């Protein structure tokens, strides 16, 4: 069977595209390993328009239920599966007129489609310093929502001064006796409202100009070494947990040989239409070179991609 459209991803952007595709009666398949995207690890999503505060897992449940309202003859949903490769069906030149695509999954199954919307999001960027890989899961953590309670009564560090770092610190303040939050620049980039709220806590210790050098430990983490980028002084703080929030890596590997990417791996798009460098492929959300990585923006951009894809499909 050849679909008119395959949507890759399960975050808010992919789901928005799926809902709109179903409403426009486009024969579609949505493929995802799970629903919710990176927001599933957030304890408090407070910028989801229309809901003052929602837990990430609850948000994932809501959008999945909304999507499944449309599942049926027009929209198929395949979960628990990762897309590993996207190729042109005819095997011709990448920039030639689209003759359709073949999507391969980690089950080694293939699906044919006329068009693709890539809304695969991004994954957590790993800390790349000595000791970080050695103590991954032994004190080096990438999900405060998942593991914060395990550090009750301990001293911990959060690496990252953006919204994700601030949110992790806020969760950890409920459990840890002291929370260091290290930012590589002079100013924390996170929302002022969150910043003001957590910086009132006497348990929070902000550290700026911190260039992370090493994770120390024996069987488990025992310390974090950083260099003050202004003074050059190397310091060590005694912590039993290190929560890493240093950004994300776009999930674009499946199209790396097909569409134009930035050096960082973001899919390059026309920000007016969401089209990629290859006709018949659109992209939206955190996987693209869109500079603002937020749920609300991902949904709007995915709807834009769907609208343009719909007009394109009607002309085929």
C-alpha positions, 0 to 999 in steps of 0.5 A: 500500500502506498500512503499519501502521507507519512508523519514521523514523530509522536510529539505535539508537532507530529500529532498536530499534523496527524489531526489535521491530515485526518480532518482533510481526509489524507490517507496517512500513517503516523509512525512513532516510538512513543507520544509526548516528545521530550516534554514527558519528563517535565513535571510542570508545563506552564506555557501550554496555551489554554492549560495553566499547568500540566504534567508532561506525561498527562500532556502526552496522554491528552494528545495521543487520545486526541489523535486516536479520535481520528484513527481509522480508514484515513489515519493509521497509527504505528507505535513502539517503532523507530524510523531508521531511514527515508529514501527516494522510491525511484532511487533517482537524484535527491533534488529531482521531482518526487516519485514517492519515498520508502520509509524503513523502520527498526522492525525492518519493515518498509512503507511507501508514501507520496509525501513525508512530514518529519516531526521527529523532534530531538534527544538529550545532548550527552555530557562529553567530559571525562567520567560522564559516560562512566557514571551515566546511570550511577549519579549522572542523570538526564531526567530529573522527573524520573530520578529526583526522588532517588537523591533525597537528602543528598547534594546535587548539581544541575548543568545548564541554565536554560528553562530545562535546567531551571525546571530540573533544579526546581524539582530537585529542591523538593528532595536534595539538601543543596542544589548547585546550578551551573551555567557556562555564561554570566547570565541564566537564559531561563524564563525570569518567572521560574528563575525568580521563584527558585533563586529564592530558595536557600538550598540553591547555589547558582554558579556562573562562567562554569566550564565543566571539566570532569565527573569524579567518583568511585562506584558512584558520583562523588564530585564535579570539577569545573573551571571558572572561565573568567578567572581560570580557577579550577574548583570541585564541588562534592555532589552525589548526583549530576543532572544534565540539561545542556540542550538537544540533538535533532533526530534527523539521522534517518534523512541525513543522506537525503535532505539538507542539514545544518552542521549541527544536524538540523533539517533546513526548511523554508520557514514560510512553507516548512518544505525541505530541500527535497520536494515531497518532504516537509519538516517541523519542530525541534528537528529543524533549523527553527531557532525557537524549540517550543511545543506551541511553535512545533504544533503551529509549524507542523500545521503549516507543513500539513497545509502546504503538503495538502495543497501539493498532494492535490496537484499530484 
